[in-house]
Amino acid sequence: MKIVRLEAHEGERLRAVRLAALGDAPDAFGGTLAEAAARLADEWRQQLVELPTFVAELAGRDVGMVRAARHKVELDTGELLSMWVAPSARGQGVGDALVDAVVAWARAEGLRRLVLDVGDANAAAIALYARKGFVPTGVTGSLPPPRMHIREHQRAREL
C-alpha cells in the first residue's frame, strides 16, 4: 500500500475516488453524488489547491481517500475530512494509514489538535477513530439536507 498526496493537476483522479466514495457510502458525507458529479474539472482542481488530499493505492488502484483542512476558528486545530476506504480494501490497514497521513500533515503544519465528524451509526469508522486516539467532544449535529436525519458527533485528538 502507498499513500500519496494529490497535486492540483490530479483533479480527475480526485473526482473518480470521491464519486466512488459517495456511491458506496452516501450517508457518510455532507455532499451528494449528484452534486459531485455535476462539478466542473476546474472545481476539482481548486479543491486540491485548497485541501490537502491523500489517496491510498493498493495493487495499482485507488482504494481510499482523506482530506484535511485548517479549522476556520480554532487556529491550532485541523480537520480530518472526507475519509473513505473502498469495501474491497477494508480491514487491510488503509484507514489507519490515511489517518496517519493527516496526523503527519497536521504536525508539519504546527497544529496541536485534529477534529472530525462521524455518523453515530458508522461503527467501523468510530472504531477506527477510537483506535487512532480520537475521543468524543460532546459536540453533535446532523448531515445537511437531504440527510438531516443522520446524526453525527465530533471527535478530537491531541497531537
PLY file of the C-alpha trace (Angstrom):
ply
format ascii 1.0
element vertex 159
property float x
property float y
property float z
element edge 158
property int vertex1
property int vertex2
end_header
0.00 0.00 0.00
1.12 3.52 -0.76
-0.33 6.85 0.44
0.12 9.78 -1.94
-0.84 13.42 -1.68
-2.68 14.51 -4.80
-1.45 17.54 -6.71
-3.58 20.21 -8.40
-3.34 18.58 -11.83
-4.92 15.35 -10.48
-8.48 16.65 -10.31
-9.86 13.79 -12.40
-8.30 11.29 -10.02
-9.90 13.03 -7.05
-13.23 13.08 -8.90
-13.11 9.32 -9.53
-12.30 8.46 -5.91
-14.84 10.91 -4.50
-17.62 9.63 -6.77
-16.78 6.06 -5.72
-16.97 7.11 -2.06
-20.30 8.88 -2.46
-21.72 5.94 -4.41
-20.60 3.45 -1.78
-21.44 5.40 1.39
-23.83 8.27 0.60
-24.87 8.66 4.22
-21.30 9.24 5.41
-20.79 12.60 3.69
-22.37 16.03 3.63
-22.24 16.27 -0.16
-24.23 14.12 -2.55
-23.23 12.04 -5.55
-25.34 14.24 -7.84
-23.65 17.41 -6.58
-20.19 15.93 -7.00
-20.92 14.50 -10.45
-22.02 17.97 -11.63
-18.76 19.68 -10.59
-16.55 21.04 -13.34
-12.93 19.95 -13.79
-11.68 23.30 -12.50
-13.63 22.84 -9.26
-11.87 19.51 -8.62
-8.52 21.17 -9.29
-9.38 24.01 -6.92
-10.30 21.54 -4.16
-6.81 20.06 -4.46
-5.29 23.53 -4.16
-7.35 24.30 -1.04
-7.49 20.92 0.75
-4.55 18.57 1.27
-5.89 15.31 -0.17
-4.36 11.88 0.37
-5.20 8.75 -1.62
-4.38 5.15 -0.75
-3.10 2.98 -3.59
-3.26 -0.79 -3.31
-2.19 -3.06 -6.17
-2.20 -0.08 -8.53
-5.75 1.02 -7.66
-7.01 3.98 -5.62
-8.82 2.39 -2.68
-9.29 5.21 -0.20
-9.03 8.90 0.44
-8.96 11.53 3.15
-8.71 15.30 3.13
-7.51 17.81 5.68
-8.06 21.47 6.42
-7.18 24.09 8.95
-10.08 24.84 11.28
-11.60 28.20 10.38
-11.96 29.37 14.01
-9.55 27.35 16.17
-6.18 28.29 14.69
-4.24 25.45 16.37
-6.70 22.82 15.09
-7.01 20.87 11.88
-9.92 18.91 10.47
-9.93 15.38 9.09
-12.47 15.28 6.24
-13.93 13.03 3.55
-12.48 9.77 4.90
-13.37 6.70 2.84
-11.96 3.23 2.21
-13.25 1.03 -0.62
-15.11 -2.09 0.60
-12.52 -4.34 -1.09
-9.71 -2.72 0.93
-11.31 -2.57 4.35
-9.56 -4.42 7.15
-6.15 -4.05 5.49
-4.83 -1.01 7.35
-5.84 1.53 4.71
-7.89 3.63 7.13
-5.06 3.65 9.67
-2.58 4.79 7.02
-4.87 7.56 5.80
-5.40 8.86 9.34
-1.64 8.73 9.87
-1.15 10.87 6.74
-3.45 13.57 8.12
-1.76 13.42 11.53
1.65 13.87 9.85
0.29 16.80 7.79
-1.18 18.46 10.91
2.06 18.09 12.85
4.06 19.52 9.94
1.65 22.48 9.92
2.31 23.06 13.62
-1.24 22.15 14.65
-1.92 20.84 18.14
-5.26 19.09 17.62
-7.37 17.34 14.98
-11.16 17.12 14.91
-13.56 15.14 12.75
-17.27 14.42 12.49
-18.54 10.86 12.17
-22.03 9.41 11.80
-23.35 7.90 15.02
-24.29 4.68 13.18
-20.90 4.26 11.45
-19.48 1.71 13.90
-16.48 0.79 11.75
-15.34 4.41 11.38
-15.92 5.10 15.07
-13.78 2.07 15.95
-11.00 3.26 13.62
-11.02 6.77 15.06
-11.08 5.47 18.65
-8.13 3.20 17.85
-6.26 6.22 16.46
-6.86 8.25 19.64
-9.90 10.34 18.72
-12.35 10.83 21.60
-15.86 12.31 21.60
-16.00 16.04 22.37
-19.71 16.21 23.19
-20.47 18.27 20.06
-23.26 16.71 17.99
-25.11 17.58 14.83
-26.56 16.12 11.67
-25.79 15.98 7.98
-27.17 18.74 5.76
-30.33 18.23 3.69
-31.43 15.89 2.29
-29.97 13.63 5.00
-30.52 15.74 8.12
-31.95 12.65 9.83
-28.41 11.22 10.06
-26.88 12.18 13.39
-23.16 12.65 13.83
-20.75 13.59 16.57
-17.37 15.24 16.77
-14.20 13.51 17.91
-10.83 15.09 18.65
-7.24 14.02 19.09
-4.41 15.99 20.62
-1.18 15.86 18.63
0 1
1 2
2 3
3 4
4 5
5 6
6 7
7 8
8 9
9 10
10 11
11 12
12 13
13 14
14 15
15 16
16 17
17 18
18 19
19 20
20 21
21 22
22 23
23 24
24 25
25 26
26 27
27 28
28 29
29 30
30 31
31 32
32 33
33 34
34 35
35 36
36 37
37 38
38 39
39 40
40 41
41 42
42 43
43 44
44 45
45 46
46 47
47 48
48 49
49 50
50 51
51 52
52 53
53 54
54 55
55 56
56 57
57 58
58 59
59 60
60 61
61 62
62 63
63 64
64 65
65 66
66 67
67 68
68 69
69 70
70 71
71 72
72 73
73 74
74 75
75 76
76 77
77 78
78 79
79 80
80 81
81 82
82 83
83 84
84 85
85 86
86 87
87 88
88 89
89 90
90 91
91 92
92 93
93 94
94 95
95 96
96 97
97 98
98 99
99 100
100 101
101 102
102 103
103 104
104 105
105 106
106 107
107 108
108 109
109 110
110 111
111 112
112 113
113 114
114 115
115 116
116 117
117 118
118 119
119 120
120 121
121 122
122 123
123 124
124 125
125 126
126 127
127 128
128 129
129 130
130 131
131 132
132 133
133 134
134 135
135 136
136 137
137 138
138 139
139 140
140 141
141 142
142 143
143 144
144 145
145 146
146 147
147 148
148 149
149 150
150 151
151 152
152 153
153 154
154 155
155 156
156 157
157 158
